[in-house]
Amino acid sequence: MSLKRKTRELVERREQVLQGGGEKAVKKQLAMGKKTARERIISILDEQSFHEYDLFARHEGRDFDMDKKELPGDGVITGTGKIYGAPVCIFAQDFTVAGGSLGLTHARKITKIMDHALKMKVPLIGINDSGGARVQEGVNSLAGYGEIFYRNTLASGVIPQISVILGPCAGGAVYSPALTDFVFVVDKISKMFITGPEVIKTVLGEEISMEELGGARVHSETTGNAHFYAESEAECFEQIKSLVSYIPWNNKLKARALRPRNPKNAFKIEDIVPSDPKQPYDVRDVIRSVTDSSDFFEVQELFAANIVIGFGRINGNSVGFIANQPLVLAGVLDVDSSDKAARFIRFCDAFNIPIITLVDLPGYLPGVDQEHQGVIRHGAKVLYAYSEATVPKITVILRKAYGGGYIAMNSRHLNADFVFAWPAAEIAVMGPEGAANIIFRKEISTAEDPEKVRRQKIKEYKQKFANPYVAASRGYVDAVIEPEETRKFLIHGLDVSEYKDAPTPDRKHGSIPL
Ligand code: HXC
């Protein structure tokens, strides 16, 4: 056979596989508002950059008549491509082929592209749309999952791992996304759960819809399993591209710098924070007042909103922000916000992204609920994550910094590189009201006019301690700065930290309280 004929044969073979699960299955997929697996990959990657591998992989199923079934690509598409010029490895499960179920070959295609990503040191993107372990392949499917989980763990902290849930992700299959750095979900399309509604009904007699149990909203707001929520697949793909633009390809590199840009005039830093410490404001506006083009790419926006985390750029370079949000629960630290902050700090630290912390909080959330949910254990994660992080760490105390909250939010004592405070910052063991009530309890209760004495004592305490100058006199704060100077101090702080080299103890790894 001539090369021309052989080439024609290749084209025909290829075309056959590219049909996926066939017209009917593809129609069903599209009718659900979903794109096909290949369309998804192509939508995420730079034009013409996708290169597919293992197109002709054959499945191993022999039982239950599986040997008579053609399963094109074995229900998963794998390859490499680029996002804004950055190389990535990618796989997408194809629900049109046996429900995207995971058999041995399917799993091997995934582990092969994972190995490739780890070897080439480039980000891995996995699109999940699958009925889970392929029932007909029994333990081989379970083996496949285990080998994926193992690689997710090996790759953690070496290459960024991104999971996109665009269909069912059921049973133990959820643990691959759970092991990765970022999980993207789409309204009405993503479904993630360990035991489905039918099992719950049978075992517990409780009725719940799939959406209520493990839909996109639930995982974005309640469980915290998802980091990015989108209304449509198209929006989700834009989010993925944005994320990739902020992070490096691997843990040996820095994120690519862009041309520096000034913040927009609309965000005037001095107008955002009210001087009354009880007045709320949106800390994201403070972030936007210091970032290039006032861009802020928020992570886990809908979960534990009392803390804000996300990426921005300062003078062209990627940074991670962690900021208390006075708009929600006065910005307290609690179980969920501690988990959220700690994980983000560790991602930034693993991938050479400097951390900027904006502080305005009354402390940890009090209450039996929090105590019993383990606020001690969860809160400890924040202390641990900040203390172990060796990337440049800069803190700006905007207003309140009380008690344990002051220490936890990247204080000098946890080895922050720079701590700046605005002139209205109140750095103290607790708020003036509480402090005066404790220290002057006797004087207040025995006074002729207790209310008057209380007000006096609160004022006294405020003047003496509720300011940044006591901390500044001890060197716990490096500079008390005018709000308008914040960006300038951040740029300079990052600039001089460029070659920061912080030694770490000789150990295999620490044991973070989990
Ligand atoms: C084999 C599967 C499959 C599976 C779906 N299919 N899931 N084949 N193994 N796990 C096949 C269906 O038989 C069907 O084939 C085609 O995919 C499309 O599925 P439908 O059911 O028609 O689609 P839909 O109505 O959209 O329902 C989707 C679904 C449902 C909700 C995901 O298919 C389902 O409940 N599947 C089983 C889910 C499950 O229990 N998985 C195992 C979880 S345990 P035909 O030929 O008819 O088109 C697990 C353990 C992992 O995953 C442990 C790791 C540690």
Boltz pocket constraint, residues with backbone or C-beta under 6 A from the ligand:
constraints:
  - pocket:
      binder: B
      contacts: [[A, 95], [A, 97], [A, 98], [A, 99], [A, 100], [A, 101], [A, 102], [A, 130], [A, 131], [A, 132], [A, 133], [A, 134], [A, 135], [A, 136], [A, 141], [A, 142], [A, 145], [A, 146], [A, 168], [A, 170], [A, 171], [A, 172], [A, 173]]
      max_distance: 6.0
